[in-house]
Amino acid sequence: MHEQKIQVLHGTVSKLLRRGASTNLKKALGKIHPADIAHLFRYFELNEQKTLLSLIPDLDRTADVMAELEPESWPQLAELLDKDYLISIVHEMADDDSAVFIRSLPEELAEEILAKLHADQSEDVEHLLGYDEETAGGIMSTDVFSLDQELTVKEAIEALQDSEDYEMVFYVYVTDEHNHLVGVLSLRQLLTVPAKTKLCDIMSTNVMRVRTDMDQEVVADLVAKYNILAIPVVDDHGKLMGLITVDDVIDVMRDEATEDMLRMAGTSEDELLLGYKSFQIARLRLPWLITTLFGGVITGTLMWYFKATLEQVIMLISFIPVITGMGGNVGSQTSTILVRGFATGKIDFSMIRQVFFKELRVGLIMGAVCGLVIATVAMVWHQNYYLGLVVGLAMVTAITVAACMGVIVTAFFKRVGIDPAIASSPFVQTINDITGISIYFMMATLFLKYLI
């Protein structure tokens, strides 16, 4: 339903843009949600995006649209915009969005924008830029609403009524005179206690919090695990520095999942920044393809080593693609599950032994089923019972070994500090091609006198 809506909007906006109907476009863009406008931008060229951006009725809305755009599109679009207009847009963005936006720009342009921001906003943004972009400090908003613990409930409610300039108020955070985070209140609590009650008497001191240097992925896991809408960020001394809300966490989860998937495919998110630059994209993909290439050379070498077996039993060639293909697929399945388990915290090193033996059992079951099927095919096709036995046993062994290798290789990468997503597809598949061929030809050599 949403896609249909986007297609209708795309058709309408395209038609108005072609006709140069600026007045009608302004009215249309004033009614479309900023997230939908940002979605529409992917269907238009950069110059058309610039035109559409300039036709959005007010700067607040323009800033919301810019914040919703994919970060990889920001630098190219920013280069097309008038500097003063771009700065006016950044003025209207939330500090955390401004920091992420400015971080994506070329250094010279970023410094120029920072120099022209209002003093208070510039200070907050520079403060956020001082944190690593993949930490809690890098994604937090500094516009966090907090109240002193000595205030009464009545005073707190009055302060809340004037809190429209702050990040979404899901919880009321309570601080001491030195801005240390000491407690938290729900909005419901404020409305159900006497007006003269002090906040320190009703607040909960058990506050879920994260430090500014905590990895954003860990923050996302905490928010997901405890089902909270926001989490406060503190420094080393416990001072309240900012707030991370659930919308920021969703962005983190999406980005981390995208990063893992791209790495599992043997590339990286940098490719999204390169547009249609074929040579640069090829350079990103080549390293792991070269790994696969050398793996193929090793596989070919093994086949040459067993050439005597092949020369005597040429029908063995029929099942080489099946053996290598099935082993590679099973290994990729196992490593993908393990990568995701490590990423979500559902698997850790204390569980590797159980995971290994679980995959061993699963591999044996799948291998037995697939081995029985391929053995039957081999016997019927080539009218040779021993060939069926060789192919069947090789399939059982190859699939079982592949399932185990998916665990071993992925856990090894994780242990040595390399992103385990890299261990998936081309790497695991290459290893399983080599082991699958080795197992197959050793089985064939063992039963050679029955196959001739």
N, C-alpha and C positions, 0 to 999 in steps of 0.2 A: 504493500500500500504506500509506504514511504517513497519507494523508488518511482512509483507512478506519479506521485506528487512532484518529485524532483524533475521528472521528464516533462511534465506539464509546465512547471516553472521555467525550465530550460528553454522550451519552445517559445514561451511568451517573451522572456527576456531577450532571446536571440532575435525574434521578430522586431521587437521595439528598438533593439540596438542597430539592426540593419537599416531601419527606417529613420534613425536619428531622432526618435521621439523622446527627447530628454525629459520633458515635463511628465509624460506618462511613466517613464522609467523611474523617475524620482518617487512618484506615488507608489509604484509597485515595490520598489526597494524599501520604502518606508513601512510596508506592511509585512514583508517577508522576514521571518526570524533570522537573526544574524548567523546562526549555525547553518541554516539552509542557504543563505547567500554565500557563505564560505564554501559550502559543498558545490554550489553552482560554478564557482571560480575555476574548478578543475576542467570544465568544458570549454573554457575560453583562453585565447592567447593572452600574453602578458599585456599588450597594449589595450586589449579589450577589458582586462581586469582593472587596469589603471583608470579607464573611462568609467567603469561601473563604480569603482571606489569613490571617484570624485562626485558621483551622482547620488550617493547615499545622503539622505537629508540632514543628519546632524553628526557632529564629531563623536559623541558618545557611542552612537550606533556604528560608526566607522571603526572606532577602536575595538568594539566587540567583535566585528567581522574580522579585523586583522588578527585578533587574539585567537580566533577559531580556525584560521588558515593553517595548513601544514607548515611547520617551521622551515622545511627545506625550500619552500617557495618564497620566503621572506626576503632573502638578500637580493634576488633578481627584481622583485617588485619594488623594493625600497630604492633601488638604484634609479628607477624610472620616475619616482615621485619627486616633486619639488621639496627641497630641504625644509623650508618653513612649514609646509603642509604636513610633512612627515613628523616633524617635531611636535606640531599641534595634536597629531593623533596620539603620539607617545604620551603627551601630557594627560590624556584622558584614560590611558590604560592603567590597570591596577599595577602596583609596584612589582609584584612577582612576574606578571605578564611582560611588563616593560623590560625587566632584567633578562628574561629568556629571549625576548625579541632583539634587544641590543647585543646580546652575546652571539647571536647568529649573524650579525652584520660584519662587513669588513672593518678592520680596526680603525681606520681613519674616519669612516662615517660614524662608527659607534662613539668615538671620542667627541666628534662634533655635536652629536645629539646630546650626549651627557653634559657638555659644556653649556648648552642652551636650555636645559631643564631648570625648573624652579629649584631653588636651593634645597628645600626640604625633600622634594621628590628625588633630586639628584643624589642627595646624601643616602636616602633609603635604597635607591637602586644600586649605587656603588657598593653599599654594604652587602647587598645580596650577591653582587657580582664577585665579591671577595670569597664566596664559598664555592666549592667544587660543584659543578652543575648537576651531578648525579647524587648529591647528598640532600639531607633534609633541609639544610640551610639554603641550598640552591633552588629548591622548589617551594619554600614557604612564602607566605604573605606576611608582611610586617604590620599590616592593618588588623591587629588582633585586639578584640575588646576584652578588657580586664577591669576589675574593681578592687579597691583596697579592702582588706579584711575587716577594717574597723567601721565600714559603712553599714547603715541600717538597710533593711529590706526596702523601705520606702524610698530612700536615696538611690538604691540600686535600680529600682523600677523607673525612677525619673531619668537616670543616666541611660538606661536602655532605650527609652523613648527618643533620645537624642543620638542614637548610635548608627544612624543611617550611612555614615561615611566609612564604616568598618566592614571587614570581611563578614560573610554570613554568620550570624550569631546563633549557633546551635547549643552552645553551653556557655555558662558564665564562669570565666576563670578568675580566681581570687589570688591576689598578691599581697605581700607585706610592704612595708615602707621602702624597701630596697628593690622592689620589683621581682622578688623571688616568687616563683609559683608555689603556692601553699595549699590550694584547694580548688574544687570545682563544684558548681551548682547547676541543676537543671532549671529551666524556665518555670517548670511546674512547681518546684520547691518555693520559688519566690512568691508565687501567687497563693500559697496555701499555709503561710505562717504569718504571725502578727507583724505589722508594719515596723515596729520598733526593734525587732530582733536583729542582732548583728550578724553579718555574714559569717564571721569566724565561728559562730555557735551552731550553724546549720550546714556548713560546707562539708564535703567529703574530702579528706586529706589523701585518699588513695587515688591519685591522678595518673592516668596513663599518659606518658610523655616520651619524647625522643630528643636526642641531642643533635645539635646542628651538624655534626660530622657523620651521623648515621647514614648508611647507604639507602638511597631512595627505594630500592627493592625491598629492603627489610621493613621500611616504614609502610609500604603498601601491604606487605604480609600481615603486619600488626593490625592495620585498619580492617583488613578483610577477616582476620581471625576473630577479632573482638566486636565486629559489627558496629563500629563507631562512625559518626559522620565527620568528625574532625579530631585532630590530635595536635596538642601544643608542642612547640619546639623550644628547648631551653639550651643555655650555654653550659660550659663546664661548671659554673657556680650555681646553676639552678635558676638563673634569671630568665624570665619569659621573653623570648626573642621574636616569636612569630607563631603562625598557625598553618597547618596543612589540612585542607578540606578534601572531601571525598571526590570532588571533580578533578583535583590535582592527582589524586591516587589512581583514578581511572586512566588518566593520561599516562602515568608511569607504567601501569600494568600493560597498556596497549603498546607502549614503546619497548618495554622489556620483551614482550612476546614477539613483537616484530623483529627485534634484534636477534633473538634466539632462532627464529625461523630462517632469517637471512643467513645466519652463520651456519645453520644446519645445511643450507643449500650451497655453502662454499663461497658466499659473498658477504657484503656488509651494507649497513644503512647509507654509507657514503655514496653508493650507487644511485640512490634516490636524488642526490644533489647534483648528479652529473647530466640529468636530462637525457639527451640523445647523443652524448659524446661517446661514440663507439669504442675508440681506442682506450680511453680511461676506464670504461666499464669492463672491457676485456682484461685490462691489467689487474683489476680487482678480482676477477673470477679465475684467472689463470693459475695462481699458486696451488689451489687444491685440485684443479684439473691436471696439473703437472704431476701431483702426487698420485692421482688415479692412473695417469699415463705410465709412470714407473711401475705401479702395481700391475698394470697390464703387461708390461715387459717381463716382469717376474713370472706372471702366469704363463706367458708364452715360453719362457725359459724352462719352466717345469714341464710343459707339454713336449718340448724338444727333448728334455731329459728322458721322458717316457716314450720317445718315438718308436722304440722297438715294440712296445706293447701296442701302440696305435697301428703300426704297420701290420701286425699280425691279426689285430681285431679292429678293423676299420669302423665297425658299427658302434664302437664306443663314442665316436664323434657326435652321434645323434643326441646324446644326453648331457654333453658339456654345458650348453646354455641353461638347461634346467637346473643342474646342480649348483652352478654359480649364481644364477638368478634367485633361486629360492633361499640360498644361504645369505645373500646380500639383503634380501627383503626382510628376513627374520631378524638379522642383526640390526638393521635400521629401525625396525619396530621396537626392539628392546632398548636400544640407545635413546630413542625418542621418548619413551616412557620414563626412562631414568633421568634424562635431561629435564623433563617437565617436573618430575618428582623433586629433584634438587632445587629447581627454581621456585616451587611452591612451598618448600619446606616439608613435604610429606615423606621425603626420603632423606636420611642422613647416613653417615658412615657407620653408625651403630647398627644399622639395618642391612648393610651390604651383604652380610652372610646369608640372611634370610632371603633377600632379593635374589641372590645368586642361585640358591637351591630351588627357589620358586621358578626361576627362568629355566633352570636345568630340567625340572619336571615338565614344564610347559613345552620346552624344546623336544623332549623325548616323545611326548604325546603327539605334537604336530608332526614330528619326524616320522613316527610310526604310521600315521594316517597317510601322509604324503608319500612315504616310502612304499607302502602297500599299493597305492594307486600307480606310481611310476613303475614298480616292479611288474605289475600286471600288464601295463602297456608294453614294456620291454619284451616280456615273454610272448605276448600275442603278436607283436610287430615282427620280431626277429626270430621267433620260434626257438628261443634258447632260454631254458630255465635258469642256467647259471648266470646269464647276462641280467636277468630279472633280479636274481639274488644280489649280484654286485651293485647294480644301480639302486636297488632298494636299501641295502645296508649303507651305501655311500650317502644316500639322501637322509637317512635317519641320523647318521653321524654328523654330516655337514650342518643340518638344521640345529642339532643339539649344541654343537660347538659354536655356531653362529649366535645362538641365544646367549650362551655364556660369554662370548667375546664382546657382545653388546654391553654387558654389565662391566666386564673387566676394563675395557678400553675407556668407557665413559667415566668410571670411578677413578681410573688412573689420571685422566686429564683434570678431574676435579681436585684430586689430592695434590697434584703438583702446581695448582694455581692457574691452570689454563681453562678458559670458559669451556665447559663440557659440551656445549652445543657444537663446537668444532669437531667433536669426536663422531658426530652422526654423519649421515650420507657421505661425502666421498670416502672418508677415512675408513670407517667400519666396513663399508661395502668392499673396498679394495682388499682389506685384510681377509674378509670372508671369501672373496674370489680365490685368493691364494690358498687358503686352507681347504676350501671346497675341492679345488682341482687336485691338490695333494692327496686328500682322502680318497677321491674317486680313482685316481690312477694307482694308488697303493693297493686299493681293493682289487682293481682289475689285474694288477701284476700278481697278486696273491692267488687269484683264481685263473691265471692265464691258461694253464693247461686244459681247463674245462671249457674255455671260451673258443679255443681254436677249432 
